């Protein structure tokens, strides 16, 4: 005798409600499968050379600008400026143009020149540079790779040993099972090299000019021929892009002067300045600069977590800023100290001058 309520599959099919439910589930599954296949087809088609060749030279439309704005996370002012640039200069499809470094840089440079000549405000020009940063970031993200399987012969890796020394390793063979790296003889004969089967970190910069770090495993060492040494390492699917600086930085050696800054009580007159610049001035040299900060060399071991006032020139125009010393290190020759400065008080006009210099828009 059967247990009541436990019907057979035949009984279930005879129940109109269950039968209808199963039909609906089957239809939904089929619909989802069809949508998935169509989506894959469209993605493949839109990525094809034929489709790209047909659309990349079309005049930019408002929809193209909106698509780029979403991709690059532009705010309202940046999107408005991008739309204005496309309307004024009629570039080819901006969705494809941002994938090419040279043309998009020239387009923004032309707009910068126009804005300067028409005496646009500092705040308006500042939007141009935040737009440029976001478009460059979107360009870089489109070039991200996630696996070492795609790296070709000649790719260089950097290995830092326990003493902090950098060693250059060169890829000579890439297979699904391993990567073969040519390594310096001095490293192969050193006790500072990674031990076989141990895990260690290396870094590299891809053809897209994006830096990555990855953890890999040393498989074995070989002397391919006399004096030529190889290290075999495992492939990795866990590449980590090195976080891009918010502001582009440019090596730049130039004299500067700096003074100590004394914190004071907050102003009651609406001024944001709550410090006093002391009279004594000291000489130093800028090593690099960005709109966010600078690196300065000087002969004095100034401690970090102190504020200084810096005077420097960009294209013969004097600029100044107050910054926090975030770190102090000795120079490689041990004769100087390198101060890493983060600007905490700098005018929009000065930032724009630095941006224009770093991007090669002036001088």
C-alpha positions as CSV (number, residue, x, y, z in Angstrom):
1,X,0.0,0.0,0.0
2,X,1.5,3.4,-1.0
3,X,2.0,6.3,1.3
4,X,-0.5,9.0,0.7
5,X,0.9,12.1,-0.9
6,X,3.9,10.4,-2.6
7,X,2.6,10.2,-6.2
8,X,4.5,8.9,-9.1
9,X,6.0,11.1,-11.9
10,X,3.0,10.1,-13.9
11,X,0.7,11.5,-11.2
12,X,2.7,14.7,-11.2
13,X,2.3,15.1,-15.0
14,X,-1.4,14.6,-14.5
15,X,-1.6,17.5,-12.1
16,X,-2.3,20.6,-14.3
17,X,-0.6,23.0,-11.9
18,X,2.7,21.0,-11.7
19,X,2.7,20.4,-15.4
20,X,2.2,24.2,-16.1
21,X,5.0,25.0,-13.6
22,X,7.4,22.7,-15.4
23,X,6.6,24.1,-18.8
24,X,7.2,27.7,-17.4
25,X,10.6,26.6,-16.0
26,X,11.6,25.0,-19.2
27,X,10.6,28.1,-21.2
28,X,12.6,30.4,-18.8
29,X,15.6,28.2,-19.1
30,X,15.4,28.2,-22.9
31,X,15.0,31.9,-22.9
32,X,18.0,32.5,-20.7
33,X,20.1,30.1,-22.8
34,X,19.0,32.0,-26.0
35,X,19.8,35.4,-24.4
36,X,23.2,34.0,-23.3
37,X,24.0,32.8,-26.8
38,X,22.9,36.1,-28.4
39,X,25.0,38.1,-25.8
40,X,28.0,36.0,-26.6
41,X,27.5,36.4,-30.3
42,X,27.1,40.2,-30.0
43,X,30.1,40.6,-27.8
44,X,32.2,38.5,-30.3
45,X,30.8,40.5,-33.2
46,X,31.4,43.9,-31.5
47,X,35.0,42.8,-30.8
48,X,35.7,41.6,-34.3
49,X,38.0,43.5,-36.6
50,X,35.3,44.0,-39.2
51,X,32.9,45.7,-36.7
52,X,35.7,47.9,-35.3
53,X,36.9,48.9,-38.7
54,X,33.3,49.8,-39.7
55,X,32.6,51.9,-36.6
56,X,35.9,53.5,-35.3
57,X,36.0,56.2,-38.0
58,X,32.4,57.3,-37.6
59,X,31.8,60.8,-36.2
60,X,31.4,60.7,-32.4
61,X,27.7,60.8,-31.3
62,X,26.2,61.9,-28.0
63,X,25.6,58.2,-27.2
64,X,29.3,57.5,-27.7
65,X,30.1,60.2,-25.2
66,X,27.6,58.8,-22.7
67,X,29.1,55.3,-23.1
68,X,32.6,56.6,-22.5
69,X,31.4,58.6,-19.5
70,X,30.0,55.5,-17.9
71,X,33.1,53.5,-18.6
72,X,35.4,56.2,-17.3
73,X,33.1,57.2,-14.4
74,X,33.1,60.8,-15.5
75,X,31.2,63.4,-13.4
76,X,28.7,65.8,-14.9
77,X,31.4,68.6,-15.5
78,X,33.8,66.1,-17.1
79,X,31.1,64.6,-19.4
80,X,30.0,68.1,-20.4
81,X,33.5,69.1,-21.3
82,X,34.1,65.8,-23.3
83,X,30.8,66.5,-25.2
84,X,32.0,70.0,-25.9
85,X,35.4,68.8,-27.2
86,X,33.7,66.2,-29.5
87,X,31.2,68.8,-30.8
88,X,34.0,71.4,-31.5
89,X,36.6,69.1,-33.0
90,X,34.5,66.3,-34.6
91,X,36.9,63.4,-33.7
92,X,36.3,59.9,-34.9
93,X,34.3,57.6,-32.6
94,X,35.5,58.5,-29.1
95,X,34.8,55.0,-27.8
96,X,37.7,53.7,-30.0
97,X,39.8,56.9,-29.9
98,X,40.4,56.6,-26.1
99,X,42.1,53.3,-26.8
100,X,44.9,55.1,-28.7
101,X,47.2,57.2,-26.5
102,X,48.5,59.7,-29.1
103,X,45.2,61.0,-30.7
104,X,43.3,61.5,-27.5
105,X,46.3,63.3,-25.9
106,X,46.5,65.6,-28.9
107,X,42.7,66.3,-28.8
108,X,43.0,67.3,-25.1
109,X,46.1,69.4,-25.8
110,X,44.3,71.3,-28.5
111,X,41.4,72.0,-26.1
112,X,43.9,73.1,-23.4
113,X,45.5,75.6,-25.8
114,X,42.1,76.9,-26.8
115,X,41.0,77.3,-23.1
116,X,44.2,79.2,-22.2
117,X,43.9,81.5,-25.2
118,X,40.3,82.2,-24.4
119,X,41.3,82.9,-20.7
120,X,39.1,80.1,-19.2
121,X,39.1,80.0,-15.5
122,X,41.5,77.9,-13.5
123,X,38.6,75.7,-12.2
124,X,37.5,75.1,-15.8
125,X,41.0,74.1,-16.9
126,X,41.3,71.8,-13.9
127,X,38.3,69.8,-15.2
128,X,40.3,69.1,-18.4
129,X,43.1,67.5,-16.4
130,X,40.8,65.3,-14.2
131,X,39.1,64.3,-17.5
132,X,42.5,63.4,-19.0
133,X,43.4,61.3,-15.9
134,X,40.1,59.4,-16.0
135,X,40.4,58.7,-19.7
136,X,44.0,57.5,-19.3
137,X,42.8,55.2,-16.4
138,X,40.0,53.7,-18.6
139,X,42.6,53.2,-21.3
140,X,44.9,51.3,-18.9
141,X,42.1,49.2,-17.5
142,X,41.2,48.0,-21.0
143,X,44.7,46.7,-21.3
144,X,44.8,44.8,-18.0
145,X,46.0,41.2,-18.2
146,X,45.2,38.5,-15.6
147,X,47.6,35.7,-16.5
148,X,51.3,35.3,-17.3
149,X,50.4,32.9,-20.1
150,X,50.1,35.8,-22.5
151,X,53.6,37.2,-21.9
152,X,56.1,36.9,-24.7
153,X,59.8,36.2,-25.1
154,X,61.9,39.1,-24.0
155,X,59.5,40.2,-21.2
156,X,61.6,41.4,-18.3
157,X,60.9,40.7,-14.6
158,X,62.4,42.3,-11.5
159,X,63.2,40.2,-8.4
160,X,64.2,42.0,-5.2
161,X,66.3,39.8,-2.9
162,X,66.4,40.0,0.9
163,X,69.1,42.7,0.8
164,X,66.9,44.9,-1.3
165,X,68.9,44.5,-4.5
166,X,67.0,44.3,-7.8
167,X,67.8,41.6,-10.3
168,X,66.6,41.6,-13.9
169,X,65.2,38.3,-15.2
170,X,64.3,37.8,-18.9
171,X,61.6,35.4,-20.2
172,X,63.0,33.0,-22.8
173,X,60.2,30.4,-23.0
174,X,56.6,30.4,-21.9
175,X,54.6,27.2,-21.8
176,X,51.4,26.1,-20.0
177,X,53.6,24.2,-17.5
178,X,56.3,26.8,-16.7
179,X,58.1,30.0,-17.6
180,X,61.8,29.8,-18.3
181,X,63.7,32.9,-17.2
182,X,67.3,33.8,-18.1
183,X,69.0,35.0,-14.9
184,X,72.3,36.7,-14.2
185,X,75.2,34.4,-13.3
186,X,75.8,36.4,-10.1
187,X,72.3,35.6,-8.9
188,X,72.5,31.9,-9.9
189,X,75.7,31.6,-7.8
190,X,74.3,33.6,-4.9
191,X,72.6,32.4,-1.8
192,X,70.1,35.3,-2.2
193,X,68.2,33.5,-5.0
194,X,64.8,32.0,-4.4
195,X,65.1,28.4,-3.1
196,X,63.7,25.7,-5.4
197,X,60.0,25.0,-4.6
198,X,59.8,28.3,-2.6
199,X,57.3,31.0,-3.4
200,X,58.6,34.5,-4.1
201,X,57.5,37.9,-5.6
202,X,58.4,39.4,-8.9
203,X,57.2,42.5,-10.8
204,X,57.1,43.5,-14.4
205,X,55.7,46.2,-16.7
206,X,53.5,45.0,-19.7
207,X,53.5,46.3,-23.2
208,X,50.5,48.4,-22.2
209,X,52.9,50.2,-19.8
210,X,51.0,48.8,-16.8
211,X,53.0,47.5,-13.8
212,X,52.1,44.2,-12.1
213,X,53.3,42.1,-9.1
214,X,52.8,38.4,-8.8
215,X,53.7,35.6,-6.5
216,X,55.2,32.6,-8.2
217,X,57.1,29.4,-7.3
218,X,60.7,28.6,-8.2
219,X,60.6,25.1,-9.8
220,X,64.2,24.5,-10.6
221,X,67.5,26.0,-11.9
222,X,69.5,24.9,-14.9
223,X,72.7,25.8,-16.6
224,X,71.6,25.8,-20.2
225,X,75.1,26.1,-21.4
226,X,78.3,27.3,-19.8
227,X,77.7,30.6,-18.1
228,X,74.0,30.8,-19.1
229,X,71.6,30.1,-16.3
230,X,67.8,29.6,-16.3
231,X,65.2,29.7,-13.5
232,X,62.0,27.8,-14.2
233,X,58.9,29.3,-12.4
234,X,55.2,28.5,-12.4
235,X,52.7,30.5,-14.5
236,X,50.2,32.6,-12.6
237,X,46.6,33.7,-13.0
238,X,46.7,36.1,-10.1
239,X,48.4,39.2,-11.5
240,X,48.0,42.3,-9.4
241,X,48.2,45.7,-11.2
242,X,50.2,48.2,-9.2
243,X,47.9,51.0,-8.2
244,X,48.2,53.9,-10.5
245,X,49.0,57.2,-9.0
246,X,46.1,59.6,-9.0
247,X,48.4,62.2,-10.6
248,X,51.0,61.6,-13.3
249,X,54.5,62.1,-12.0
250,X,57.5,63.4,-14.1
251,X,61.2,63.2,-13.3
252,X,62.3,66.8,-13.0
253,X,65.6,68.1,-11.6
254,X,65.4,71.7,-10.7
255,X,66.5,74.0,-7.8
256,X,64.0,74.7,-5.1
257,X,63.9,76.5,-1.8
258,X,62.0,75.3,1.3
259,X,61.1,76.6,4.7
260,X,59.8,75.1,7.9
261,X,56.1,75.6,8.6
262,X,54.8,76.3,12.1
263,X,51.1,75.3,12.8
264,X,49.0,78.0,14.3
265,X,45.4,78.3,15.6
266,X,42.7,78.1,12.9
267,X,41.8,81.4,11.4
268,X,38.5,83.1,12.3
269,X,38.4,85.2,9.2
270,X,37.4,82.4,6.9
271,X,40.9,81.7,5.7
272,X,41.8,78.0,5.4
273,X,45.5,78.6,6.3
274,X,46.4,77.5,9.8
275,X,50.2,77.8,9.7
276,X,53.0,80.3,9.6
277,X,55.9,80.0,7.1
278,X,59.2,80.6,9.0
279,X,61.9,82.9,7.6
280,X,64.9,80.6,7.3
281,X,65.2,79.1,3.8
282,X,67.1,76.0,2.7
283,X,68.2,74.9,-0.7
284,X,67.2,71.6,-2.3
285,X,66.6,70.0,-5.7
286,X,63.3,68.7,-7.1
287,X,63.7,65.1,-8.2
288,X,60.2,64.7,-9.6
289,X,56.9,66.4,-9.5
290,X,53.1,65.9,-9.8
291,X,50.0,67.9,-9.0
292,X,49.9,65.9,-5.8
293,X,53.4,66.2,-4.5
294,X,57.1,66.1,-5.2
295,X,60.4,64.4,-4.3
296,X,63.1,66.7,-3.0
297,X,66.8,66.0,-2.3
298,X,68.7,68.0,0.4
299,X,71.7,67.5,2.7
300,X,69.6,67.7,5.9
301,X,68.0,64.7,7.6
302,X,64.6,66.3,8.1
303,X,62.2,64.0,9.8
304,X,58.9,62.9,8.3
305,X,55.5,64.0,9.5
306,X,56.6,67.7,9.3
307,X,55.1,70.4,7.1
308,X,57.3,72.5,4.8
309,X,56.8,75.4,2.4
310,X,58.3,74.8,-1.0
311,X,59.2,77.4,-3.7
312,X,60.0,76.1,-7.2
313,X,59.7,77.2,-10.9
314,X,57.7,75.5,-13.7
315,X,58.6,76.9,-17.1
316,X,60.2,79.9,-15.5
317,X,57.0,80.7,-13.5
318,X,57.5,80.6,-9.7
319,X,55.1,78.4,-7.8
320,X,54.8,77.5,-4.2
321,X,53.0,74.9,-2.0
322,X,52.8,73.6,1.5
323,X,53.3,69.9,1.9
324,X,53.7,67.1,4.4
325,X,56.9,65.1,4.5
326,X,55.5,61.5,4.3
327,X,58.9,59.8,4.2
328,X,62.6,60.6,4.4
329,X,65.3,58.2,2.9
330,X,69.0,58.4,2.1
331,X,70.0,58.8,-1.5
332,X,71.8,55.8,-3.2
333,X,75.1,57.6,-2.8
334,X,74.3,58.2,0.9
335,X,75.2,61.9,0.5
336,X,71.7,63.4,0.4
337,X,68.3,62.8,1.9
338,X,65.3,62.3,-0.2
339,X,62.1,63.9,1.1
340,X,58.8,62.6,-0.3
341,X,56.3,65.5,-0.1
342,X,52.5,65.3,-0.3
343,X,51.0,68.8,-1.1
344,X,48.4,69.8,1.4
345,X,47.9,73.5,0.3
346,X,48.4,74.4,-3.3
347,X,46.4,76.7,-5.6
348,X,44.4,75.4,-8.5
349,X,46.5,77.7,-10.8
350,X,49.7,76.1,-9.6
351,X,48.3,72.6,-10.0
352,X,47.2,73.4,-13.6
353,X,50.7,74.6,-14.3
354,X,52.2,71.3,-13.0
355,X,49.6,69.3,-15.0
356,X,50.4,71.1,-18.2
357,X,54.1,70.7,-17.7
358,X,53.9,67.0,-16.8
359,X,51.6,66.2,-19.8
360,X,53.9,68.2,-22.1
361,X,51.4,70.9,-23.0
362,X,53.8,73.7,-22.3
363,X,57.5,74.4,-22.8
